[in-house]
Amino acid sequence: MTGAPETPWTAPDVERPGGSLVAPEAQMLPEMLAWHRSTLLSTCSGLTGEQLAERSVAPSALSLLGLLRHLRKVERVWLRQRVAREEVESLHGFGSGRDLDFDDLDPATARADYEALLAEWVLADRAVAGRSLDDVVESGDDPFSLRFVYLHLIGEYARHNGHADLVRERVDGATGA
């Protein structure tokens, strides 16, 4: 007996959260990060694993799936490993000088990679919950505050969301996703 072909997984629709434009900084920065996180997911919405893994233009290795994997790595490094000092495994060759988050893609794992990013956000938020923006972390040569980390992550997402817009347009012509 043969059944109908299995429908491939597609990235779900995402509703972007609102946020206050006048809230105290300790509320506004996490809300802005949440907005940028959801913007990335919104750009991926409706695409299959194959489409998410599609490269932008040669010779670039940039893809939406690579961006999902990269930003999971970035969140882990900054919030969990550096700020919270959690002893968790580094992802995708961090520290090796290789970009495995972009180079070592498998469209068949797109759903797992997507869900791993969502799980990382929960763990990262939990790792810094209750901390002051003024908390200083000693890591490497230059100490930095949690405020700096939020600003850095917001900038990282903003930059990569711009990349994601261009990659999405290349994949299926959608703009402003």
C-alpha positions in Angstrom: 0.0 0.0 0.0 1.4 3.4 -0.9 0.3 6.5 0.7 0.3 10.1 -0.3 3.8 11.6 -0.4 4.7 13.2 2.9 4.3 17.0 3.0 7.7 18.6 3.7 8.0 20.6 6.9 7.8 24.3 6.4 8.8 27.0 8.8 5.7 28.2 10.6 4.1 31.6 10.6 5.3 33.9 13.3 3.6 36.8 15.1 6.1 39.5 16.1 5.7 40.7 19.6 5.0 44.3 20.5 6.9 46.2 23.0 6.9 49.5 24.8 8.6 52.5 23.2 8.9 54.3 26.6 9.6 51.4 28.9 12.7 51.4 31.2 15.8 50.1 29.4 15.8 46.8 31.3 12.5 46.0 29.7 13.0 47.6 26.4 16.3 45.8 25.4 14.9 42.3 25.9 11.7 43.3 24.1 13.8 44.7 21.1 15.8 41.5 21.0 12.6 39.4 21.0 11.3 41.5 18.1 14.4 41.0 16.1 14.4 37.2 16.9 10.8 36.9 15.6 11.7 39.0 12.5 14.2 36.4 11.5 11.7 33.6 11.9 9.1 35.7 10.0 11.5 35.9 7.1 11.8 32.1 7.1 8.0 31.5 7.4 6.5 29.2 4.8 9.8 27.9 3.5 10.9 24.2 3.3 14.2 22.9 4.6 15.4 22.8 1.0 14.5 26.5 0.5 16.0 27.5 3.9 19.3 25.8 2.9 19.4 27.5 -0.5 22.5 29.7 -0.8 22.3 33.4 -1.7 24.8 33.8 -4.5 28.2 32.2 -5.2 30.7 32.3 -3.7 28.7 33.2 -0.5 27.7 30.3 1.8 24.9 32.5 3.2 21.5 30.9 3.6 18.5 31.3 5.9 19.2 27.9 7.5 22.8 29.0 8.1 21.6 32.2 9.7 19.3 30.3 12.1 22.2 28.1 13.1 24.6 31.0 13.4 22.3 33.0 15.6 21.8 30.0 17.9 25.6 29.9 18.2 25.8 33.6 18.9 23.2 33.6 21.6 24.8 30.6 23.3 28.2 32.2 23.3 27.2 35.6 24.6 24.4 34.9 27.0 25.0 31.4 28.2 28.8 30.9 28.0 30.0 34.4 28.6 27.4 36.1 30.8 26.0 33.2 32.7 29.3 31.2 32.6 27.4 28.0 31.8 29.6 25.1 30.8 27.8 24.2 27.6 29.2 22.8 24.4 30.1 25.3 21.7 28.2 25.0 18.5 29.1 24.8 14.8 32.8 24.9 15.2 32.9 28.1 17.4 36.6 28.9 18.0 37.8 26.7 15.2 38.0 29.4 12.6 35.5 27.5 10.5 31.9 28.6 9.7 30.2 25.2 10.1 26.9 27.0 10.9 26.9 28.0 7.2 29.1 25.4 5.6 27.8 22.2 7.2 24.0 22.4 6.3 21.5 19.6 5.8 18.1 20.6 4.7 16.7 17.4 6.3 17.6 18.8 9.7 16.0 22.3 9.1 13.1 21.6 11.5 15.5 20.4 14.2 17.8 23.4 13.7 14.8 25.7 13.8 13.5 24.1 17.0 17.0 24.1 18.6 17.1 27.9 18.0 13.8 28.3 19.8 15.0 26.2 22.7 18.3 28.2 22.8 16.3 31.4 23.2 14.5 30.0 26.2 17.7 28.9 27.8 19.5 32.1 27.0 16.7 34.3 28.4 16.6 32.1 31.5 20.4 32.4 31.9 20.3 36.2 32.2 16.9 36.6 33.9 17.1 38.8 37.0 20.5 40.2 36.1 21.1 43.9 36.0 22.1 45.6 32.8 25.0 47.0 34.7 26.4 43.5 35.6 30.0 43.3 34.3 31.4 40.2 32.8 35.1 39.5 32.8 35.8 37.6 29.6 39.0 38.0 27.6 40.8 41.3 27.8 37.9 43.7 27.9 35.1 43.5 30.5 31.6 44.2 29.2 28.1 44.7 30.7 24.9 42.8 30.1 23.7 46.1 28.5 26.5 45.8 25.9 25.5 42.2 25.2 21.9 43.1 24.5 23.0 46.0 22.2 25.5 43.7 20.5 22.8 41.0 19.9 20.3 43.5 18.7 22.8 44.8 16.2 23.8 41.2 15.2 20.1 40.4 14.5 19.5 43.6 12.7 22.4 43.1 10.4 21.5 39.5 9.7 17.8 40.3 9.3 18.9 42.5 6.4 20.8 39.6 4.9 17.8 37.3 5.5 15.6 39.7 3.5 17.9 39.5 0.5 18.3 35.7 0.7 14.5 35.3 1.0 13.9 37.5 -2.1 16.4 35.3 -4.0 14.7 32.1 -2.8 11.1 32.9 -3.8 10.8 36.6 -4.6 9.1 37.5 -1.3 10.0 40.8 0.1 9.2 42.4 3.5 8.4 38.9 4.9 
